[in-house]
Amino acid sequence: MSHGPRSGLAAVSSALLAMSRHLEVRDVLKTIVASARELLGAQYAALGVPDDHGGFAQFVVDGVSDEQWRAIGPLPRQHGILASMLHEARAERLADVREDPRFEGWPSAHPEMSDFLGLPIRDGDEVIGALFLANKDCPKPDGGCGFTEDDEELLSILAQHAAIALTNARLYERSRELTIAEERSRLAHELHDAVSQKLFSLRLTAQAAAALVDRDPSRAKGELQQVAALAAEAVDELRAAVVELRPAALDEDGLAATLRTQVHVLDRAHTAHVTFRSHGVRALPAAQEEALLRVAQEALHNALRHADATRVDVTLDKHGPGAVLRVSDDGRGFDTRVVRRAGRHLGLVSMRDRASGVGGALTVESAPGKGTVIEMEVPGG
């Protein structure tokens, strides 16, 4: 191997422990890629999780700056050597990837790569990812590959444990989704039963009051007072149910982590590239966090379902003692002068109500063909 036995075993152990510490899929992928690059002394590393449409549901890189990654453009498709690893499920070790007949080129901003080592990540018979490295940091033999058979063996061990870590992370996320769905279903049933009973009582009491208005006004007045009391109880039950329906992940993980998870799910589920970045945001009052989350969800829904956006960026940053949320897309946009019509169509009225309800403010910038930027600012608690 590239390291001595003692340091090599320690490095592998550290990598496996790091993978086992994470439960979020994206964090596991980043850890796998960083560990593989460090263990094998490569300049670049990447891991792609294929989707069912010839592309990648997720694609994580290490060794490429954010600016480079943005300049490279859309994610790669399942073609060439990547397709070979995914569909033929075999390792690939090449002296120069550019000279392989399957090589189909890369975008102009893509870094130059030569020697290459890649292999599939398998869960049983299923290929759940492709892990590859490029540009081994070592002297290269003439016409040979810097990556050795020992490197391939080491990466194979790492890939086996990566499959376990990735499968566990997926199971964890699925389990949490099911728990939240079950809890919401339970609350929906309770809400339905409680409100139905109150509304039934309201209906009967109102009918009794109507029948007594002419012949016994005094009793009718008492029945109407009962209607008012029942209505107040119904409002209280609805308010309590709404509070209980506060997203469980907010209480468990906080706003930034909840948004990050939801953005990652949307990024996997849609062809548009959806990103999230947060800096310096501390815990906010519960009402503010929920309002920010709901506005972000509405804005994301608009961008992905109605605006035909190819890229959506979500940022959450500290702003004095409070925070500012920004959701921008490169979609079709709309005429902000037609506020009344656009508000009804895009849920802007609801978003503005949520912002003002927690002492915040909402701004919208958009124009036909120019995309949309929705920004919500809230004060600190």
C-alpha positions as CSV (number, residue, x, y, z in Angstrom):
1,M,0.0,0.0,0.0
2,S,1.0,3.6,-0.3
3,H,1.4,4.0,3.5
4,G,3.4,1.8,5.8
5,P,1.4,-1.0,7.5
6,R,0.9,0.8,10.8
7,S,0.0,4.2,9.4
8,G,-2.1,2.5,6.7
9,L,-4.2,0.6,9.2
10,A,-4.6,3.7,11.4
11,A,-5.8,5.7,8.4
12,V,-8.3,3.0,7.3
13,S,-9.6,2.7,10.9
14,S,-10.0,6.5,11.1
15,A,-11.9,6.6,7.8
16,L,-14.3,3.8,8.8
17,L,-15.0,5.4,12.1
18,A,-15.6,8.8,10.4
19,M,-18.2,7.1,8.1
20,S,-20.0,5.4,11.0
21,R,-20.5,8.7,12.8
22,H,-22.8,10.3,10.3
23,L,-26.4,9.5,9.7
24,E,-27.3,12.0,7.0
25,V,-26.7,10.6,3.5
26,R,-25.0,13.7,2.2
27,D,-22.6,13.8,5.1
28,V,-21.8,10.1,4.6
29,L,-21.0,10.7,0.9
30,K,-18.7,13.6,1.7
31,T,-16.9,11.6,4.3
32,I,-16.4,8.6,1.9
33,V,-14.9,10.9,-0.8
34,A,-12.6,12.8,1.5
35,S,-11.4,9.6,3.2
36,A,-10.7,7.9,-0.2
37,R,-8.8,10.9,-1.5
38,E,-6.7,11.2,1.7
39,L,-6.0,7.5,2.0
40,L,-4.8,7.0,-1.5
41,G,-3.0,10.4,-2.0
42,A,-5.1,11.5,-4.9
43,Q,-5.6,15.1,-6.1
44,Y,-9.3,14.5,-7.0
45,A,-12.0,12.2,-5.7
46,A,-15.7,11.9,-6.5
47,L,-18.7,9.7,-5.8
48,G,-21.8,9.5,-7.8
49,V,-25.1,8.0,-6.8
50,P,-27.1,7.0,-9.9
51,D,-30.7,7.8,-10.5
52,D,-33.1,5.9,-12.8
53,H,-32.9,8.4,-15.7
54,G,-29.3,8.2,-16.9
55,G,-28.0,10.8,-14.5
56,F,-27.0,11.1,-10.9
57,A,-29.2,11.7,-7.9
58,Q,-26.2,12.9,-6.0
59,F,-22.6,13.7,-7.0
60,V,-20.0,14.7,-4.4
61,V,-16.5,15.8,-5.2
62,D,-13.3,16.5,-3.1
63,G,-10.3,18.5,-4.4
64,V,-12.4,20.9,-6.5
65,S,-13.2,24.4,-5.2
66,D,-16.7,25.7,-5.1
67,E,-15.9,28.2,-7.9
68,Q,-14.5,25.4,-10.1
69,W,-17.5,23.2,-9.4
70,R,-20.0,26.0,-10.3
71,A,-18.0,26.7,-13.5
72,I,-18.0,23.0,-14.6
73,G,-21.8,23.2,-14.9
74,P,-24.4,20.3,-14.9
75,L,-23.7,17.0,-13.3
76,P,-22.2,14.3,-15.5
77,R,-24.4,11.7,-17.1
78,Q,-24.0,7.9,-16.9
79,H,-21.8,7.5,-19.9
80,G,-18.2,6.4,-20.8
81,I,-16.1,5.0,-18.0
82,L,-18.7,6.0,-15.3
83,A,-21.3,3.9,-17.1
84,S,-18.9,1.0,-17.3
85,M,-18.4,1.0,-13.5
86,L,-22.1,1.3,-12.9
87,H,-23.4,-1.2,-15.4
88,E,-20.5,-3.7,-15.6
89,A,-19.7,-3.4,-11.9
90,R,-16.0,-3.7,-12.2
91,A,-13.0,-1.7,-11.2
92,E,-11.2,0.6,-13.6
93,R,-7.5,1.5,-13.3
94,L,-6.1,3.6,-16.1
95,A,-2.7,5.2,-16.8
96,D,-4.4,8.1,-18.6
97,V,-8.2,8.3,-18.6
98,R,-8.1,10.7,-21.6
99,E,-6.6,8.0,-23.9
100,D,-9.3,5.4,-23.1
101,P,-11.6,4.8,-26.1
102,R,-14.7,5.3,-23.8
103,F,-13.5,8.8,-22.8
104,E,-16.0,11.3,-24.1
105,G,-14.4,14.6,-22.9
106,W,-15.4,17.0,-20.2
107,P,-16.4,20.7,-19.8
108,S,-13.8,23.4,-20.4
109,A,-13.7,24.3,-16.7
110,H,-13.1,20.7,-15.7
111,P,-9.6,20.1,-14.2
112,E,-7.2,18.0,-16.2
113,M,-7.0,14.4,-15.0
114,S,-4.7,11.6,-16.1
115,D,-4.2,8.4,-14.0
116,F,-7.5,7.1,-12.8
117,L,-8.9,4.5,-10.3
118,G,-12.6,3.8,-10.0
119,L,-14.9,1.1,-8.8
120,P,-18.5,0.6,-8.0
121,I,-20.1,0.7,-4.5
122,R,-22.3,-2.4,-4.2
123,D,-25.1,-3.4,-1.8
124,G,-25.4,-7.1,-2.7
125,D,-26.1,-7.3,-6.4
126,E,-27.2,-3.6,-6.6
127,V,-24.7,-0.9,-7.6
128,I,-25.5,2.1,-5.4
129,G,-22.7,4.3,-6.4
130,A,-19.4,4.9,-8.3
131,L,-16.3,6.0,-6.4
132,F,-13.3,7.2,-8.3
133,L,-10.0,9.0,-7.9
134,A,-7.6,10.8,-10.2
135,N,-4.1,12.2,-10.3
136,K,-2.1,10.1,-7.8
137,D,0.4,12.2,-6.0
138,C,3.5,10.1,-6.7
139,P,6.1,9.5,-9.4
140,K,4.5,7.8,-12.4
141,P,6.2,4.9,-14.2
142,D,6.6,5.6,-18.0
143,G,3.3,4.9,-19.6
144,G,2.0,3.5,-16.3
145,C,-0.6,4.3,-13.7
146,G,0.3,5.9,-10.4
147,F,-2.4,3.9,-8.7
148,T,-1.3,0.4,-7.8
149,E,-3.0,-3.0,-7.2
150,D,-2.6,-2.3,-3.5
151,D,-4.5,1.0,-3.9
152,E,-7.2,-0.8,-5.7
153,E,-7.5,-3.3,-2.9
154,L,-7.6,-0.5,-0.3
155,L,-10.3,1.3,-2.2
156,S,-12.2,-1.9,-2.5
157,I,-12.2,-2.3,1.3
158,L,-13.3,1.3,1.7
159,A,-16.1,0.8,-0.8
160,Q,-17.5,-2.2,1.0
161,H,-17.7,-0.2,4.2
162,A,-19.0,2.8,2.3
163,A,-21.9,0.6,1.1
164,I,-22.8,-0.3,4.7
165,A,-22.6,3.3,5.9
166,L,-24.6,4.6,2.9
167,T,-27.3,2.0,3.3
168,N,-27.5,2.7,7.1
169,A,-27.9,6.5,6.4
170,R,-30.6,5.8,3.9
171,L,-32.5,3.6,6.3
172,Y,-32.1,6.2,9.0
173,E,-33.6,9.0,6.8
174,R,-36.4,6.7,5.6
175,S,-37.2,5.7,9.2
176,R,-37.3,9.4,10.2
177,E,-39.6,10.2,7.3
178,L,-41.9,7.3,8.2
179,T,-42.0,8.4,11.9
180,I,-42.9,12.0,10.9
181,A,-45.6,10.7,8.5
182,E,-47.1,8.4,11.1
183,E,-47.2,11.2,13.7
184,R,-48.9,13.5,11.2
185,S,-51.4,10.8,10.3
186,R,-52.2,10.4,14.1
187,L,-52.6,14.1,14.6
188,A,-54.8,14.4,11.5
189,H,-57.2,11.7,12.9
190,E,-57.3,13.4,16.3
191,L,-57.9,16.8,14.7
192,H,-60.7,15.4,12.5
193,D,-62.4,13.7,15.4
194,A,-62.1,16.7,17.8
195,V,-63.2,19.4,15.3
196,S,-66.0,17.2,13.9
197,Q,-67.5,16.8,17.4
198,K,-67.3,20.5,18.0
199,L,-68.8,21.5,14.7
200,F,-71.6,18.9,15.2
201,S,-72.4,20.5,18.6
202,L,-72.3,24.0,17.1
203,R,-74.8,22.9,14.4
204,L,-77.3,21.5,16.9
205,T,-77.0,24.4,19.3
206,A,-77.5,26.9,16.4
207,Q,-80.5,25.0,15.2
208,A,-82.0,25.1,18.7
209,A,-81.4,28.8,19.0
210,A,-83.1,29.4,15.7
211,A,-86.1,27.5,16.8
212,L,-86.4,29.5,20.0
213,V,-85.9,33.0,18.7
214,D,-89.6,33.7,18.2
215,R,-91.2,31.9,21.1
216,D,-88.6,32.1,23.8
217,P,-86.0,34.8,23.1
218,S,-84.4,34.4,26.5
219,R,-83.6,30.8,26.0
220,A,-82.5,31.5,22.4
221,K,-80.0,34.0,23.8
222,G,-78.6,31.3,26.1
223,E,-78.2,28.9,23.2
224,L,-76.4,31.6,21.2
225,Q,-74.0,32.1,24.1
226,Q,-73.4,28.4,24.0
227,V,-72.7,28.6,20.3
228,A,-70.1,31.3,21.0
229,A,-68.5,29.2,23.7
230,L,-68.3,26.1,21.4
231,A,-66.8,28.2,18.6
232,A,-64.1,29.5,21.0
233,E,-63.3,25.9,22.1
234,A,-63.1,24.8,18.4
235,V,-60.6,27.7,17.7
236,D,-58.5,26.7,20.7
237,E,-58.4,23.1,19.6
238,L,-57.4,24.1,16.1
239,R,-54.7,26.4,17.4
240,A,-53.3,23.6,19.7
241,A,-53.3,21.2,16.7
242,V,-51.4,23.6,14.5
243,V,-48.8,24.1,17.3
244,E,-48.5,20.3,17.6
245,L,-48.0,20.0,13.8
246,R,-44.8,22.1,14.0
247,P,-42.3,20.1,12.0
248,A,-40.7,17.6,14.3
249,A,-37.3,18.1,12.6
250,L,-37.3,21.7,13.7
251,D,-37.3,20.8,17.4
252,E,-34.9,17.9,16.8
253,D,-32.4,19.4,14.4
254,G,-32.9,23.2,14.2
255,L,-33.8,25.3,11.3
256,A,-30.5,25.2,9.3
257,A,-30.3,21.4,9.5
258,T,-33.9,20.9,8.6
259,L,-33.6,23.2,5.6
260,R,-30.4,21.4,4.5
261,T,-32.1,18.0,4.7
262,Q,-35.1,19.2,2.7
263,V,-33.0,20.8,0.1
264,H,-30.9,17.7,-0.3
265,V,-34.1,15.6,-0.8
266,L,-35.4,18.1,-3.4
267,D,-32.0,18.1,-5.2
268,R,-32.3,14.3,-5.5
269,A,-35.9,14.3,-6.6
270,H,-35.7,17.0,-9.3
271,T,-33.6,17.6,-12.4
272,A,-33.0,21.2,-11.1
273,H,-29.8,21.7,-9.0
274,V,-30.9,22.8,-5.5
275,T,-28.3,24.1,-3.1
276,F,-28.3,25.3,0.5
277,R,-25.8,27.4,2.4
278,S,-26.0,28.8,6.0
279,H,-23.7,30.9,8.0
280,G,-23.8,32.1,11.6
281,V,-27.5,31.5,12.3
282,R,-28.3,30.8,15.9
283,A,-31.5,29.3,17.4
284,L,-34.5,31.6,16.8
285,P,-37.9,31.7,18.6
286,A,-40.0,28.7,17.5
287,A,-42.6,30.8,15.6
288,Q,-39.9,32.5,13.6
289,E,-38.1,29.3,12.7
290,E,-41.4,27.7,11.5
291,A,-42.3,30.8,9.5
292,L,-38.9,30.8,7.8
293,L,-39.3,27.1,7.0
294,R,-42.8,27.4,5.6
295,V,-41.8,30.4,3.4
296,A,-38.7,28.4,2.1
297,Q,-40.9,25.4,1.3
298,E,-43.4,27.6,-0.5
299,A,-40.7,29.4,-2.5
300,L,-39.0,26.0,-3.4
301,H,-42.3,24.6,-4.5
302,N,-42.9,27.6,-6.8
303,A,-39.5,27.4,-8.3
304,L,-39.5,23.6,-8.9
305,R,-43.1,23.1,-9.9
306,H,-44.1,26.3,-11.7
307,A,-41.0,28.3,-12.7
308,D,-39.2,25.6,-14.8
309,A,-36.0,26.5,-12.9
310,T,-32.8,24.6,-13.6
311,R,-31.1,26.0,-10.4
312,V,-32.4,27.0,-7.0
313,D,-30.2,28.4,-4.3
314,V,-31.3,28.7,-0.7
315,T,-29.3,30.7,1.8
316,L,-29.9,31.3,5.5
317,D,-27.6,33.9,7.1
318,K,-27.3,35.8,10.4
319,H,-28.6,39.3,10.2
320,G,-27.9,41.2,13.4
321,P,-29.7,39.3,16.2
322,G,-32.1,37.8,13.6
323,A,-31.8,36.0,10.3
324,V,-32.4,36.5,6.6
325,L,-33.6,33.7,4.3
326,R,-33.1,34.0,0.5
327,V,-34.5,31.7,-2.2
328,S,-33.4,32.5,-5.7
329,D,-34.1,30.6,-9.0
330,D,-33.3,31.0,-12.7
331,G,-36.8,30.2,-13.7
332,R,-39.3,32.0,-15.9
333,G,-40.1,34.7,-13.4
334,F,-43.2,37.0,-13.5
335,D,-44.3,40.6,-13.5
336,T,-44.2,41.9,-9.9
337,R,-46.4,44.8,-10.9
338,V,-49.3,42.3,-11.2
339,V,-49.0,41.7,-7.4
340,R,-52.6,40.8,-6.7
341,R,-52.8,38.1,-9.4
342,A,-49.3,36.8,-8.8
343,G,-49.9,36.7,-5.1
344,R,-52.9,34.5,-5.4
345,H,-51.1,32.2,-7.9
346,L,-47.8,31.9,-6.1
347,G,-48.8,32.0,-2.5
348,L,-47.1,35.3,-2.0
349,V,-50.0,36.6,0.2
350,S,-49.5,33.6,2.5
351,M,-45.7,34.1,2.6
352,R,-46.2,37.8,3.4
353,D,-48.7,37.0,6.2
354,R,-46.2,34.5,7.7
355,A,-43.4,37.1,7.6
356,S,-45.5,39.9,9.2
357,G,-46.9,37.4,11.7
358,V,-43.5,37.0,13.3
359,G,-42.4,40.7,13.0
360,G,-40.5,40.1,9.8
361,A,-40.6,41.4,6.2
362,L,-40.8,39.7,2.8
363,T,-39.4,41.1,-0.5
364,V,-39.9,39.7,-4.0
365,E,-37.8,40.5,-7.0
366,S,-38.8,39.0,-10.3
367,A,-39.3,39.7,-14.0
368,P,-40.4,37.6,-17.0
369,G,-37.4,35.4,-18.0
370,K,-35.2,36.7,-15.2
371,G,-35.9,34.3,-12.4
372,T,-37.2,35.1,-8.9
373,V,-35.6,36.1,-5.6
374,I,-37.7,35.8,-2.4
375,E,-36.1,37.2,0.7
376,M,-37.5,37.1,4.2
377,E,-35.9,38.9,7.2
378,V,-36.9,38.3,10.8
379,P,-35.7,40.1,13.9
380,G,-34.0,38.2,16.8
381,G,-36.0,36.9,19.8
